[in-house]
Amino acid sequence: SAGVCCCCAALRPRYKRLVDNIFPEDPKDGLVKADMEKLTFYAVSAPEKLDRIGAYLAERLSRDVVRHRYGYVLIAMEALDQLLMACHSQSIKPFVESFLHMVAKLLESGEPKLQVLGTNSFVKFANIEEDTPSYHRRYDFFVSRFSAMCHSCDPDPDVQTEIRIAGIRGIQGVVRKTVNDELRATIWEPQHMDKIVPSLLFNMQKIEDIDSRTGPPSSPTGGEKEENPALLAENCFRELLGRATYGNMNNAVRPVFAHLDHHRLWDPNEFAVSCFKIIMYSIQAQYSHHVIQEILGHLDVRKRDSPRVRAGIIQVLLEAVAIAAKGSIGPTVLEVFNTLLKHLRISVDFELSDRRSSAGSAAFSTSSKESDERIVQNAIIQTIGFFGSNLPDYQRSEIMMFIMGKVPVLGTASQSLDTSHLGDLGTRRIQIMLLRSLLMVTSGYKATTISNALPPPFLDPLLSPSLMEDSELRQLVLEILHNLIDRHDNRAKLRGIRIIPDVSDLKIKRDKISRQDVSFMKKHGQQLYRHIYLGCKEEDNVQKNFELLFTSLALTTIELANEEVVIDLIRLAIALQDIAIINEDNLPVFNRCGVMALVAAYLNFLSQMIAVPAFCQHVSKVIETRTLEASYFLPETIFKDKCNLPKSLEKHEKDLFFLTNQIAESLGGSGYSVERLSIPYVPQVTDEDRLSRRKSIVDTVSIQVDILPGNNTEDKIDNTEEITFEALKKAIDNNGLEEQEKEKRRLVIEKFQKAPFEEIAAQCETKANLLHDRLAQILELTIRPPPSPSGTMTITAGHAHYHSVPVYEMKFPDLCVY
């Protein structure tokens, strides 16, 4: 205006004269406030002139930018800001377009001060709530420009920080200006999110203390937010995610994966974990499953990446589900477990294929690959277990069934988790890892009734014999049972196998057994007894196996034992003692002593729990005798690191053993129904035995004839004679009846397989006298009587006549041979 004459100036439009007057001759003097008030009053009084005022200001600003007259640029932007704050009429829309055009001019300049100036003006504009939204207005340029400023690499660190802060604040302004209007959702389009999110993440990587920033949204001071790009970027990122809705959540999360992939931030994954913690805490709780689904999808995409990358993604998933499990996770539960189990199988496949392909290569390389895959597998198990343990009980029971249904069983087909191509080694690895994850899921699970915790579809496969061929598998199965049975947290008090001097010192918690639990034991108690019985007969048992078996018996006593169950448990304990004494399975001396120690520890516990003085006295007397004469029959001795094992267990006095007749006498005097104690325990045989590759529990039919007086079935047996059925046939001379004998044997075998044991025992008792007479005749002809009143004679049928068909043992305690 300096070069314009007075006449020409008077002829100029009033709005131009008012605009010109706000600029002083010397820009250092700043905005002329009096003239600015006149311009503002004119704009408010004549809002139709706003568009012309804005256009003229923009023209002057563009000219001053080109001429590097930055002082006048500052004055023009200050005037624009004041006009924006003062005017809110319908006519402000064209003025805003001029304003945004001027801001864009400043952002395009290469001068950092002008870029900061333009950003500050835009932020002020963003905080203004317009009366009516402008749907045609777009902010594409500003998104691109502010994102570029976030990546400033100016050689001057102070200038670089200043520009980056301006870029972040500009993005924050764009977000605030656009996300509140549902009809203008252009900011959520992928092309914008792909610029905004990586720009924020790029600056967030500069946070020095990541762990301090991963919790729920914090409130840093204004000075910290203004001076630190990392804190400002994080605050903007949280704000962006907090405004995300159901339809645009995925667009905001997917660029995070792209950034982490591009910058290789999955290994190590501290920053990735930090990002997703921020995401999970910032979004609305009902949208958590969207994030989890995106992580699962990315895990599928990167399934052939290095093990450490996959482990990093799984660790991120663990952190996400740990937060989501506390809120709403929607339909994602089974999808999470199904995807993780699929990747578990893939990891095992990779591990085994690397082992096969590296058979002739360096051992270091092979070991490294296997170790990396183990990291992936452990991460998967940890995620499964943590997620499952944080679910509500009703969902957790479904997950337990789901995982159990995925456990592969040797000898069966149609498993949903295909391991056919992995071989026995791969199948065993899958079994162990699935059971480990199931162990974590069941941790802390408190069912109101045992039938809810152990429904038949879950109990049957869990106790399958195929899961018992490996020591570690059996340990995991027992630990899972402990999690489900122990409803009063007594397991820690029972840890370790030992002779407990006073059980009352343990302060065991228990409730009266419910009718539902009584019904469960009547239906499924034999399955539990059978599992413990077979577990004691395994040759690869170590100390931990015996400790877990002891805990199983003790927890069953605490949680599920009424009078009938107590009798069954005593029968089971005596049967376990017989395993060690008779040793039909040719167990090592350590195993036999371990079983004897297990029986001693358990009967000591049981006798004190039911508090029958005569029973406690008998148990204590046997333990005292063992302490003096056979300490290797006690857990404190046999499970020492250096225990001197005896060479043989064949010559021990009956005082070292727990006797059925004395136990029956002591319990009978206290009102217990002890008739069933005279019936030896024999485990049920199920269809699963045919699928198991272990030696059958009944490879032979044997009739054990106890000749001890007083029905002492447990006393030590000194002499054993064996008479095969071939010898019997020759002695009886049953020529011409061979076919009838074969048919009889088939019927007997079938009967023993299908009939209840109590019925079999009752029939055997009624026929005892007939069998006694027949055996007596044979023994007089073929066998010299034993020199002492103790001994056992066993009649065994060879495998050649039965073609490996499972048959049973029969014991006749009332049979005496004179």
Buried (B, 14 or more C-beta within 10 A) or exposed (E): BEEEEEEEEEEBEEBBBBBBBBBBEEBEEBBBEEBBEBBBEBBBEBBEBBBBBBBBBBBBBBEBBEEEBBBBBBBBBBBBBBBBEBBEEEBBBBBBBBBBBBBBBBBEBEEBBBBBBBBBBBBBBBEBEBEEBEEEBBBBEBBBBBBBBBBBEEEEEEBBBBBBBBBBBBBBBBBBBBBEBEEBBBBBEEEBBBBBBBBBBBBBBEBEEBEEBBEEBEEBEEEEBEEBBBBBBBBBBBBBBEBBBEEBBBBBBBBBBBBBBEBEBBBEBEBBBBBBBBBBBBBBBEBBBBBBBBBBBBBEEBBEBBBBBBBBBBBBBBBBBBBBBEBEBBEBBEBBBBBBBBBBBBBBBBBBBBBEEBEEEEEEEBEBBBEBBBBBBBBBBBBBBBBBBBBEBEBBBBBBBBBBBBBBBBEEEEBEBEBEEBEEEBBBBBBBBBBBBBBBBBBEBEBEBBBBBBBEEBBBBBBBBBBBBBBBBBBBBBBBBBBBBBBBEBBEBBEEBBBBEEBEEBEBEEEEBBEEBBEBBEEBBBBBBBBBBBBBBBEEBBBBBBBBBBBBBBBBBBBBBEEBBBBBBBBBBBBBBBBBBBBBBEBEBBBBBBBBBBBBBBBBBBBBBBEBEBBBEBBBEBBEBBBEEBBBBBBBBBBEEEEEBBEEBEEBEBBBBBBBBBBBBBBBEEEBEBEBBBBBBBBBBBEBBEBBEEEBBBBBBBBBBBBBEEBBBBBBBBBEBEBEBEEBBEEEEEEEEEEEBEEEBEEBBEEBBEEEBEEBBEEBBEEEEEBBEEBEEBBEEEBEEBEEEBBBBBBBBEEEBBEEBBBBBBBBBEBBBE
